[in-house]
Amino acid sequence: MKKQKFTRNYKGSFPISKRSPKSVEEKLEVVRLLLNQEQSLTQLSKQYQVDDQTIQSWKMK
């Protein structure tokens, strides 16, 4: 039986994603607010803690 190797980060612990997954409903709400010009892209980005480019990609889908 082979032992599985894990890559550790510089602090010795396993890397954890900083992303917090957004539900489809949350994404739709953000895009709806943006399209209806109820909030700016910058405001939504800060409020939902998501990068501007991420919101733009949701909008394109």
C-alpha positions as CSV (number, residue, x, y, z in Angstrom):
1,M,0.0,0.0,0.0
2,K,1.4,3.4,-1.0
3,K,1.4,6.3,1.4
4,Q,-0.3,9.4,0.1
5,K,1.7,12.6,0.2
6,F,0.2,15.9,1.1
7,T,1.6,19.3,0.3
8,R,1.8,21.6,3.3
9,N,1.9,25.4,3.2
10,Y,4.7,27.4,4.8
11,K,3.2,27.3,8.2
12,G,3.0,23.5,8.1
13,S,-0.8,23.3,7.9
14,F,-2.8,22.2,4.9
15,P,-3.9,25.1,2.6
16,I,-7.5,26.1,3.0
17,S,-9.4,28.0,0.3
18,K,-10.3,31.5,1.2
19,R,-13.4,31.3,-0.9
20,S,-16.8,31.1,0.7
21,P,-19.1,29.5,-1.8
22,K,-22.1,31.7,-2.9
23,S,-25.4,30.0,-3.5
24,V,-27.1,30.4,-6.9
25,E,-29.7,32.5,-5.2
26,E,-27.0,34.9,-3.8
27,K,-25.4,35.2,-7.2
28,L,-28.7,36.0,-8.8
29,E,-29.5,38.6,-6.2
30,V,-26.2,40.3,-6.7
31,V,-26.6,40.4,-10.5
32,R,-30.2,41.6,-10.2
33,L,-29.1,44.5,-7.9
34,L,-26.4,45.3,-10.4
35,L,-28.6,45.2,-13.5
36,N,-31.4,47.2,-11.9
37,Q,-28.7,49.8,-10.9
38,E,-29.8,49.6,-7.2
39,Q,-26.2,49.3,-6.1
40,S,-22.8,49.8,-7.8
41,L,-20.4,47.1,-8.6
42,T,-18.0,48.4,-6.0
43,Q,-20.8,48.5,-3.3
44,L,-21.8,44.9,-4.1
45,S,-18.2,43.7,-4.2
46,K,-17.7,45.1,-0.6
47,Q,-21.0,44.0,0.7
48,Y,-20.8,40.4,-0.5
49,Q,-17.0,40.2,-0.2
50,V,-16.5,39.1,-3.8
51,D,-14.1,40.5,-6.4
52,D,-15.5,42.9,-9.0
53,Q,-14.4,40.5,-11.8
54,T,-16.2,37.6,-10.2
55,I,-19.5,39.6,-10.2
56,Q,-18.8,40.5,-13.8
57,S,-18.4,36.9,-14.7
58,W,-21.7,36.0,-12.9
59,K,-23.4,38.8,-14.9
60,M,-22.1,37.3,-18.2
61,K,-23.5,33.9,-17.4
